[in-house]
Amino acid sequence: MPEGVRAVQVRYNEATLRKAVRTFVWRRFVLEQKLMWAAAGVMLLLCVWLLVRRDRSWLVMVTGAAALLPLLLVLVGWCAHLYAKLHSFRSMPEPEAEFAFDAQGYRATSGLGEMGLPWSSVTEAWARPDFWMLIIASNQFVTLPTQNVPAETFDRLRSWLGAKVIDL
């Protein structure tokens, strides 16, 4: 193994992947979408106001539907991400992967194949006690379970990623 490369074996489980998806959906679709939720709240208030005034026009249906759209977005996002992560997990011959890290980026190898990206491709890294999430696109992430990974590996990741690491 080349100088400076740190490799770790990780083992996935369904509970960790479900938590990762829940974390991703909560942050991306709820916490980061304040304007959408405010607009939905206004639409809901308008819908209730129209109903109290005994208005039964098409406007009530439109405002009611608009108020429900964010909930639908969360549900669809959660289902899509959960399906994708669990499908990959269940397709793995063994629920294990090897991650190799160096100053340029990382490489992940599992029974499904290999992928590698430079650190510049990671927009954020969300650190939780039982897993890290490497956000590589606005709607895509890699889960790195922390069990059996030495603390110095995460210290090194923090030094390479800098301000991109967010502790949750």
C-alpha positions in Angstrom: 0.0 0.0 0.0 1.5 3.4 -0.9 2.8 5.8 1.7 0.1 7.8 3.5 -2.8 5.6 2.4 -5.1 4.4 5.2 -7.3 1.4 4.5 -10.1 0.2 6.6 -12.6 -2.7 6.4 -16.2 -1.8 7.2 -19.3 -3.9 7.6 -22.7 -2.6 6.7 -26.0 -3.5 8.3 -29.6 -2.5 7.4 -30.1 -0.5 10.6 -27.2 1.8 9.8 -28.3 2.4 6.3 -31.8 3.2 7.4 -30.4 5.7 9.9 -28.3 7.2 7.2 -31.2 7.6 4.8 -33.3 9.1 7.6 -30.5 11.6 8.4 -30.1 12.5 4.8 -33.8 13.0 4.1 -34.3 15.0 7.4 -31.5 17.4 6.6 -32.0 17.8 2.8 -35.7 17.7 2.5 -36.8 19.2 5.9 -34.1 21.4 7.5 -32.6 22.8 4.3 -36.0 23.6 2.8 -37.3 26.3 5.1 -38.7 28.4 2.4 -40.7 25.5 0.9 -42.1 24.6 4.4 -43.0 28.3 5.0 -44.8 28.4 1.7 -46.7 25.2 2.5 -47.7 26.7 5.8 -49.1 29.8 4.1 -50.9 27.6 1.7 -52.4 25.5 4.5 -53.5 28.7 6.4 -55.1 30.0 3.2 -56.8 26.7 2.6 -58.2 26.7 6.2 -59.3 30.3 5.9 -61.1 29.6 2.7 -62.8 26.5 4.2 -63.9 28.5 7.3 -65.5 31.1 4.9 -67.3 28.1 3.3 -65.5 28.6 0.1 -65.6 25.4 -2.0 -64.0 26.7 -5.2 -61.1 25.3 -7.1 -58.8 27.6 -5.1 -59.4 25.5 -1.9 -58.2 22.4 -3.8 -55.2 24.1 -5.2 -54.0 25.6 -1.9 -54.7 22.3 -0.1 -52.7 20.3 -2.7 -49.8 22.9 -2.6 -49.7 22.5 1.2 -49.3 18.8 0.9 -46.6 18.8 -1.8 -43.7 19.1 0.7 -44.9 16.0 2.6 -45.1 14.1 -0.7 -41.6 15.3 -1.6 -40.3 13.9 1.7 -42.1 10.6 1.3 -40.8 10.1 -2.3 -37.3 11.2 -1.4 -37.2 8.8 1.6 -38.6 5.9 -0.4 -36.2 6.4 -3.3 -33.1 6.7 -1.1 -34.1 3.8 1.1 -34.8 1.6 -1.8 -31.5 2.4 -3.5 -29.4 1.9 -0.4 -31.2 -1.3 0.7 -31.1 -2.7 -2.9 -27.3 -2.2 -3.0 -26.9 -3.6 0.4 -28.9 -6.7 -0.4 -27.1 -7.2 -3.7 -23.7 -7.3 -2.0 -22.2 -10.9 -1.7 -20.9 -9.9 1.7 -22.0 -6.6 3.4 -18.4 -5.4 3.6 -16.3 -2.8 1.9 -12.8 -1.6 2.0 -12.2 2.2 2.1 -8.8 3.5 1.3 -8.0 7.2 2.1 -5.1 9.4 1.2 -4.5 13.1 0.8 -6.0 13.1 -2.7 -9.3 11.3 -2.1 -10.8 7.9 -1.3 -11.5 4.6 -2.9 -14.3 2.2 -1.9 -14.2 -1.4 -2.9 -16.9 -4.0 -2.3 -18.4 -7.1 -3.9 -20.4 -4.6 -6.1 -17.3 -3.0 -7.6 -15.0 -0.1 -7.0 -15.4 3.7 -6.9 -13.0 6.4 -6.1 -13.3 10.2 -5.9 -11.1 13.1 -5.1 -11.8 15.1 -1.9 -12.9 18.0 -4.1 -15.9 15.9 -5.1 -17.1 15.7 -1.5 -19.3 18.7 -0.8 -19.9 17.8 2.8 -19.2 15.1 5.3 -21.7 14.5 8.0 -20.2 12.8 11.1 -22.4 10.8 13.3 -21.3 8.4 16.1 -22.1 5.2 14.2 -21.5 6.4 10.6 -20.2 9.1 8.4 -21.9 10.3 5.3 -19.8 11.6 2.4 -22.1 13.9 0.4 -20.9 13.7 -3.2 -23.8 15.4 -4.9 -26.9 17.3 -3.8 -28.9 14.1 -3.8 -26.2 11.4 -3.4 -24.1 10.1 -0.5 -21.7 7.4 0.5 -22.1 5.8 4.0 -19.0 4.9 6.0 -19.8 2.9 9.1 -17.5 3.9 12.0 -17.4 0.6 13.8 -13.9 -0.9 13.8 -12.4 2.3 12.2 -9.6 3.7 14.2 -10.1 7.3 15.6 -6.9 8.4 13.9 -8.5 7.6 10.5 -11.3 10.1 11.3 -8.8 12.6 12.5 -7.0 12.3 9.2 -10.3 12.6 7.3 -11.1 15.8 9.2 -7.7 17.3 8.3 -8.3 16.5 4.6 -11.9 17.6 4.5 -11.5 20.6 6.8 -14.7 22.7 7.1 -16.7 20.3 5.1 -17.1 18.0 8.1 -20.3 18.7 10.1 -20.8 16.9 13.4 -24.4 15.8 13.8 
